[in-house]
Amino acid sequence: MGAKVETTVTGRGAGARIALALAVAAPAVIMRLAGVELAPVAAVAVFGAAVLASVALLMWASEAARVDISGSLALAILALMAILPEYAVDIFFAYTAGHDPTYAAYAAANMTGANRLLIGVAWPMLVVFAIVAVRHRGVRGERNAVTLQAHRRTEILFLAVATSYALVIPLTGRLAWYDSLVLAGLFAAYLWRLRGKEEAEEELAGVAATIAVQPATRRRGTVAALFVAAGMIILATTEPFGDALVGAGAELGIDEFLLVQWLAPIASEAPEVIVAITFALRGRADDGMGALLAAKLNQWTLLIACLPVAYYLGGGEFAGLPLDARQTEELVLTTAQTLLGVAVLTDLRLTRSEATLLFGLFAVQFVLPAPNIRYVIAVAYTVLAIVLFIRQRRHLPELIKFR
């Protein structure tokens, strides 16, 4: 479905590459299962290599899956698998907060940090690597922007709806059970919308192409096995990889809240960001942005929906996970940033100047770390979003139109 296959790797060659990726990941998985502890620097190397290996498995699986399902649905599954570490870390914090209130702040910090990293850092990085690929590697594409295909409006529309709902969450002072119902429902509707969606034909090559030309049963079994293997590697290795980063940061005297909000998400966001950049370097910036959009939508709907449930199962109140003043500030800022992200993509283009703007506003919070500055930055995000919506109002009907 929507995939042109060009086999350039033999079956034996494809098997060898898959085996190599598994071999690279094996030491990290074995050490994790055996409970072996490494020094932070060594742990970053060993577990980081495993994360990279899982990225290769995810890319081969998601590309080969396009023979049987739509490209957008394949990317959505890829994004869901790639952010499993983020789910594991955040759900752990929320569950523990149910019987230890000190962890409540960490759940919100990790969630908001991960969401803001995607738009403030990952989106601009994708644009940079896409431009480098066009200018210096001769791949097809724009020299100063990334243009998305029309079907990406699905992710943008659902992201806009989720962001509109997120505007009311700070007013309640908690992530409540009904927030779980609404946001999980939105994610389910998004997946349903992607079901069987027709898209432009894309070329498959390399390992993915070799898998794609196999008989249906073998192909689907291989794809499923690759997804499962990658997911297991990610779950087994990303937490110690994040712990190693946090441990190194702690030795430098960095604030614990900031470690949870930024260093841990950097580790857990690594798989989908590396996948997206790899797509961009191969001249497939639209797929890279599609993966990041799917990851953002995952985190902005299903991940948030899981937190009140985990909190309750951990012994917390049924009413939901409470938000203190700082967590409320972080959520307001994250919502405002997402609103600007939606506005930027209304015309299906992310230019170099827009990427610079997103990164610049993200970086301001580190230059001016005072708590009240977060609301100032949130206002700036919102005002700029309104200006962009007005400037690009001719594109709004196409975005809103549900096709």
C-alpha positions, 0 to 999 in steps of 0.5 A, spaced: 500 500 500 503 506 497 510 503 497 514 502 491 520 496 492 527 496 490 531 491 493 538 492 493 540 487 499 539 480 499 536 476 504 542 474 507 545 481 507 538 483 510 539 478 515 546 480 517 544 487 518 539 485 523 543 480 526 548 486 527 543 491 530 541 485 535 549 484 537 550 491 538 544 491 543 545 485 546 551 487 551 546 492 554 540 488 555 544 482 558 547 487 563 540 490 565 538 483 566 544 481 570 543 487 574 550 489 572 552 497 574 557 501 570 560 507 571 556 513 568 560 514 562 561 507 560 553 506 561 552 512 556 556 508 551 553 501 552 546 503 553 546 509 548 549 504 542 543 499 544 538 505 543 541 506 536 541 499 534 533 499 536 532 505 532 535 501 526 530 495 527 524 500 528 526 504 521 526 497 518 520 495 521 516 501 520 518 502 512 516 494 511 510 495 514 508 500 509 506 494 504 500 492 508 498 499 512 498 506 510 505 510 511 502 515 516 499 509 521 506 505 520 509 512 523 504 512 528 506 505 530 513 507 530 512 513 534 509 509 539 514 504 540 520 509 540 517 513 546 516 507 550 521 509 554 518 516 556 511 512 558 515 508 562 519 513 566 513 518 566 508 512 569 513 510 574 513 517 577 505 518 577 504 511 580 509 512 585 506 519 586 500 515 588 503 513 595 509 518 595 507 525 594 514 528 592 514 524 586 508 528 583 512 534 581 517 529 577 511 526 573 509 533 570 516 535 570 518 529 565 512 530 561 512 537 560 520 537 558 519 531 553 513 535 550 517 542 549 524 538 547 520 535 541 517 542 538 523 546 541 529 542 539 527 536 535 523 540 530 528 545 529 534 540 528 530 536 523 530 542 519 537 543 520 539 536 517 534 536 512 537 543 509 544 540 510 542 534 506 539 538 500 545 543 500 551 538 501 548 531 499 544 532 493 537 529 496 531 532 493 527 538 497 527 545 499 533 549 501 530 553 506 524 549 509 521 542 510 514 541 506 509 536 509 505 532 504 497 534 505 495 528 509 500 531 515 494 535 516 491 529 520 496 530 525 496 537 525 488 537 526 488 532 532 494 536 535 490 542 535 484 539 538 488 536 544 491 543 545 485 546 545 482 542 551 489 542 554 488 550 555 482 548 561 487 543 565 491 548 569 484 551 571 482 545 574 489 544 578 489 537 577 490 532 571 483 528 572 480 522 570 476 525 565 482 528 562 484 521 561 477 519 557 478 525 553 485 525 551 485 517 550 479 518 546 482 523 541 488 518 540 484 512 539 480 517 534 486 519 531 489 512 529 482 510 527 482 516 522 489 513 519 486 506 518 487 505 511 488 512 509 491 513 501 497 516 500 503 518 495 507 512 493 514 512 496 520 508 495 523 502 499 530 500 499 535 496 503 533 491 508 526 494 508 525 492 501 528 485 502 523 484 508 517 487 504 518 482 498 517 476 502 511 472 502 505 476 506 506 471 512 513 471 513 513 479 512 508 480 517 511 476 522 518 479 521 515 486 521 512 484 528 518 481 531 522 487 529 517 492 532 517 487 539 525 486 539 526 494 538 521 495 544 524 490 548 531 493 547 528 500 548 524 498 555 531 495 557 536 500 556 533 507 555 532 507 563 539 506 565 541 510 559 537 516 562 540 514 569 547 515 567 546 522 564 542 524 570 548 521 574 553 525 570 549 531 571 548 530 578 555 530 579 555 537 576 550 539 582 544 540 577 538 541 580 534 535 581 527 537 578 531 540 572 534 533 571 528 530 571 525 535 566 530 535 561 536 530 562 531 524 563 527 526 557 533 527 552 535 520 553 527 517 552 526 522 546 533 519 543 530 514 539 524 518 535 529 524 534 534 519 531 529 516 527 527 523 524 534 525 523 535 519 519 529 520 515 531 527 513 538 525 511 535 520 506 531 526 503 525 524 507 524 530 511 516 529 511 517 522 514 521 525 519 517 530 521 511 525 520 514 521 526 515 527 530 508 529 529 506 522 531 510 522 537 508 529 539 501 527 539 502 521 542 505 524 548 500 530 548 494 525 548 495 518 550 501 519 555 497 525 559 491 520 559 495 515 563 498 519 568 491 520 572 490 512 572 497 510 574 497 515 580 490 512 582 493 505 581 499 507 585 494 509 591 492 516 589 486 519 589 480 518 584 480 525 583 486 525 579 494 527 580 494 534 583 498 540 580 502 545 584 504 552 582 510 550 578 507 544 575 501 549 572 506 554 570 510 548 566 503 546 563 501 553 561 508 554 557 507 547 554 500 548 551 502 555 549 508 552 545 504 547 542 499 552 540 505 556 536 507 549 533 500 548 530 500 555 527 507 554 524 505 548 521 498 550 518 501 552 511 504 545 511 511 548 511 517 549 517 522 554 514 529 555 517 526 562 520 520 559 524 525 553 526 530 558 529 524 562 532 521 555 536 528 554 538 530 561 540 523 561 545 525 554 547 532 557 549 530 563 553 527 559 559 534 557 560 537 564 559 531 567 564 530 562 569 525 566 573 518 562 574 514 568 572 518 568 566 515 562 564 508 566 563 511 571 559 514 566 554 507 563 554 504 570 552 509 571 547 508 564 544 500 565 544 501 572 541 505 569 535 501 563 534 495 568 533 499 572 528 501 566 524 493 564 524 491 570 522 497 571 516 495 563 514 488 564 515 487 562 508 490 555 510 485 554 516 479 551 512 483 546 509 486 544 516 479 544 519 476 540 513 476 533 515 477 528 509 
